[in-house]
Amino acid sequence: MNVMHKVIIIDYGSQVTQLIARRVREAGVYSEIHPCTEAASAIAALKPDAIILSGGPSSVTDADAPPYDPGLIDLGVPVLGICYGMQLLAHNLGGELAASEDREYGRAELEFLAESPLWDGLDRKALLTVWMSHGDKVLAPPPGFTAIGRTPNVDYAAMANEEKKIYAVQFHPEVAHTDQGERILHNFLFKVAGLSSSWTMSSFVDTALAESRDTIGDAGVICGLSGGIDSTVVAVLLNKAIGKQLTCIFVDNGLLRLNEGEEVVGYLRKHFDLNLRYVDAADLFLSRLEGVEDPEEKRKIIGHTFIEVFDKEAKTVDNARFLAQGTLYPDVIESVSFKGPSAVIKSHHNVGGLPETMNMDLVEPLRELFKDEVRKVAVELGLPDFIVWRHPFPGPGLAIRIIGEITAERLHILRQADKIVQNELVASNWYRKVWQGFAVLLPLKTVGVMGDDRTYENVIALRVVDSVDAMTADWSRLPSEILARISNRIINEVKGVNRVVLDISSKPPSTIEWE
Ligand code: XMP
């Protein structure tokens, strides 16, 4: 990526390393995460303007502690060590650590001990609430370092070698629980390292267009369009870069929400003049799913059928050398462990399995971006809200929201119910506040009354969750009037449903989807 300034984050395994990268990028500075096994010479080749050493779960004195390359300090660029990163600096530059069995976890009050550019703009007379999560702590700083902050438990909660521009904090400025954490990170970037804010999504789009043209030349590119934001942004971006050299393929598997295929495809054709093929394969998918109840079996059948249909269509595209994918930065870093490359590949990957079977080169123009950045690129490219803010939708679609067997009738019921959920979330302005909201059709019937008659009909479960990355989630506290409206409308308007229940489980231990 051709950027003005670059911050390299060395990952020692903290669960919040990605947050550091996001905070730096939100400040308008490009950042990349690299595993701690990378040699300082490899990091030097990236020409970093500053380095941040992340936190991590280990103790620096553990026999199998993540490695630290002293050459990182010799690069002469400003360094910020966070938590484990601080302990590494103390340990390796001649300070002293106190090992501890007990972790300090939670809020602490930081007292400022000295003036420092790191504290610029903060009220140095007041205490600052910071977030701690550590075992070991610094007992004596290395030569050249002074304490610039302490907490009741930790005498060296922040230390600095102002001359060499090496800073270290025991707390986590990247998490929201640390007051003014963002300001502290900004101070490191702008006051200490003297960087400027130049990472914007319009600069990204310009570079991505040039790089895509460069890589692709005059070859053909195929892009699987799912209707989700990632693949849509890839398609629109590449369309801008290479026009008709791009062929987008949208496979309708018969498991989409009501009118979903037509809405997305229709919009893109009309407004972006995409070279787009709509493949209606609903009958094939549904016939193969007949009588199948096991969720993993459903996923397997859908996955294989998708590859088969996609591959067949792709073979009819002339000169196609590249396959475009909406891989994002978290997919890239999560497939490499902080201890170096490993075979861990994220499961729910967009179009898993395609590249291996198709023998094509990959183009992944979004592989440096976080999800929130993809949304900004979408806006930059002129995509409308209904695409930019679309909830994630699983590849196997409604198949994993119909518990048990999938039939045309059950698909019809779920689509009607789900449409009401979507409409009401949008109408009440809750759609953008929640991560995902949808209806699930249960494999049981219950008794109800309608007029003088007893009914024996289907149950719909309502699942609405808050999340930041789908790894954990909690059920959304929707106001009861909205829940009442959704329930009333589904029972009154969807023939075949006489009961609506609300899912109030969090993930873990539950999952977002029901299958
Ligand atoms: P779970 O149910 O595992 O879902 O909590 C986490 C996120 O992944 C989506 N999901 C899938 N996406 N294929 C996909 O492409 C799948 O088989 C699949 N299963 C779950 C889910 O919608 C949520 O966003």
Residues whose N, C-alpha, C, O or C-beta is under 5 A from the ligand:
A	BS01	XMP	H348 P392 F393 P394 G395 P396 A470 T511 I512 E513
